[in-house]
Amino acid sequence: MAKAESITWKSGFAGLLNEWNLREEPFASNTVVLPDVHADLAILASTPCPPPAANFTHQGRLHYPSRMQDVHVEMSREYVAQSALCLMTAQLIPVFRRRNPADEFIVLWHRVWAEQAQHLLDRLSSRWKISAIQTFAELGETETERLLGCEAVQFFGMLKIFEAERKTSGLPSWKIFSFGAKNRGPMPLKMEPFSLEDGDLDRYLVMRLFQLCQSCQDTPVSWLVMDLLNALNTDSNNIFHRLAKVRGNQNSDS
């Protein structure tokens, strides 16, 4: 029997599920304002994002206007100038994190991406693009789209967790660890250690996503994932780039 101090999720997986069900509790129905599914998206795309309301009285996580205000405030802090369409797209996402969203929201979501995908790809930050991918994981129109969405969310989610913990090392994201300081302790689940010098798991994970994108090409979710993969490929602040540097150093020494 496992010792209590070694257990990560004290309440078990059923407890985790209960916690998640609370997060997915629908907004109070009397606070939800259904969107105009016939809105002119081109006009919204050409309209600058308005500033969020000042002196807003927040009424909690189940209050729809309050959550929309949270998103509006976050969107207003983006470095790239956003449009009213970007704001509306971002505000749709929390709706799909709750159970049983109204059909009108789903119709509008697919219409937005069918008509204005390039506008959103050019302007949304990685944070909102990943959230959009998560939405397609749930609302993709084909099984392949949903599969790509699910795998991409896992991929970028674990990358975020890993890089966030690594920052506690004090090293900048572009710098590789000193190999002389390697810990020889056991791996989780008694797995064999991954070879940083010549392992291929990192490339497999990337190519898996790339192949899934090819399977559902010319769909918004594949554009979103490829946009992020291309950005990752030109970003030196991640584990994949560090591994490439390790292998480059190994090759130069041979």
HELIX and SHEET records of a PDB file:
HELIX    1   1 ALA A    4  SER A    6  5                                   3    
HELIX    2   2 GLY A   12  ARG A   23  1                                  12    
HELIX    3   3 SER A   29  THR A   31  5                                   3    
HELIX    4   4 LEU A   41  SER A   46  1                                   6    
HELIX    5   5 TYR A   64  SER A   76  1                                  13    
HELIX    6   6 ALA A   84  PHE A   96  1                                  13    
HELIX    7   7 ASP A  103  ARG A  123  1                                  21    
HELIX    8   8 SER A  126  LEU A  139  1                                  14    
HELIX    9   9 GLU A  143  ARG A  166  1                                  24    
HELIX   10  10 LYS A  167  SER A  169  5                                   3    
HELIX   11  11 PHE A  179  ALA A  181  5                                   3    
HELIX   12  12 PRO A  188  LYS A  190  5                                   3    
HELIX   13  13 LEU A  201  SER A  215  1                                  15    
HELIX   14  14 PRO A  220  ASN A  233  1                                  14    
HELIX   15  15 ILE A  239  ASP A  253  1                                  15    
END                                                                             
